[in-house]
């Protein structure tokens, strides 16, 4: 995998987004509730933060850039699933607070 976001990576995320958000049929409610509790653990959050900070300093190896992009893709997929789950359960997303 290259260290830049190439068109293959972009197509992969776009295809998954279409598949996961496809159609008007809701998710089964038990699956929707489960998805709303899915997320990155503390170790992954710390790793993503470290990679993001060092990326801003242009201090990542090629492998670390690939890892950061993989986290980004996983986060996008999780967000799509959570959005579909909220629609299924008719839950409005929580507003983010800024600090």
C-alpha positions in Angstrom: 0.0 0.0 0.0 1.3 3.4 -0.8 1.8 6.1 1.8 -0.6 8.5 0.1 -4.3 8.3 -0.3 -4.6 6.8 -3.8 -7.7 6.4 -5.9 -8.0 2.7 -4.9 -8.2 3.6 -1.3 -10.8 6.3 -2.0 -12.9 3.9 -4.1 -12.7 1.3 -1.3 -14.2 3.7 1.2 -16.8 5.0 -1.2 -17.9 1.4 -2.1 -18.1 0.4 1.6 -20.1 3.6 2.3 -22.6 2.8 -0.4 -23.0 -0.8 0.7 -23.3 0.0 4.4 -25.7 2.9 3.8 -27.5 1.1 1.0 -31.3 1.2 0.7 -34.0 2.3 3.1 -34.2 -1.0 5.0 -33.3 -0.4 8.6 -30.9 -2.6 10.5 -32.4 -5.1 13.0 -32.8 -3.1 16.2 -30.5 -5.4 18.3 -27.7 -4.9 15.8 -28.3 -1.2 15.7 -28.1 -0.9 19.5 -24.9 -3.0 19.4 -23.3 -0.8 16.7 -24.0 2.3 18.8 -21.7 0.9 21.5 -18.9 0.0 19.1 -15.8 2.2 19.1 -12.1 2.5 19.4 -10.6 1.4 22.7 -8.3 3.6 24.8 -5.1 2.0 23.3 -6.3 2.7 19.8 -7.3 6.3 20.7 -3.9 6.9 22.2 -2.2 5.4 19.1 -4.3 7.5 16.7 -3.5 10.7 18.7 0.2 9.9 18.6 0.1 9.3 14.9 -1.9 12.4 14.2 0.4 14.6 16.2 3.5 13.2 14.6 1.9 13.4 11.2 1.4 17.2 11.7 5.1 17.4 12.3 5.8 15.3 9.2 7.5 12.7 11.4 5.8 9.5 10.3 7.4 6.6 8.5 5.7 5.2 5.5 4.3 2.3 7.6 2.9 4.7 10.2 1.2 6.8 7.5 -0.4 3.7 6.2 -1.5 2.8 9.8 -3.0 6.3 10.3 -4.9 6.1 7.0 -6.2 2.6 8.0 -7.5 4.1 11.3 -9.2 6.8 9.3 -10.9 4.3 7.0 -12.0 2.3 10.0 -13.4 5.4 11.7 -15.3 6.3 8.5 -16.9 2.9 8.3 -17.8 3.0 12.0 -19.4 6.4 11.5 -21.5 5.2 8.6 -22.7 2.2 10.6 -23.6 4.4 13.6 -25.5 6.8 11.4 -27.5 3.9 10.0 -28.1 2.6 13.5 -29.3 6.0 14.7 -31.7 6.2 11.8 -33.0 2.7 12.6 -33.6 3.5 16.2 -34.8 7.1 15.4 -32.1 8.6 17.6 -30.8 12.1 16.9 -27.0 12.3 17.0 -25.5 13.9 20.1 -24.1 17.4 19.6 -20.4 17.6 20.0 -19.1 20.1 22.5 -16.0 22.1 21.9 -13.4 22.6 24.5 
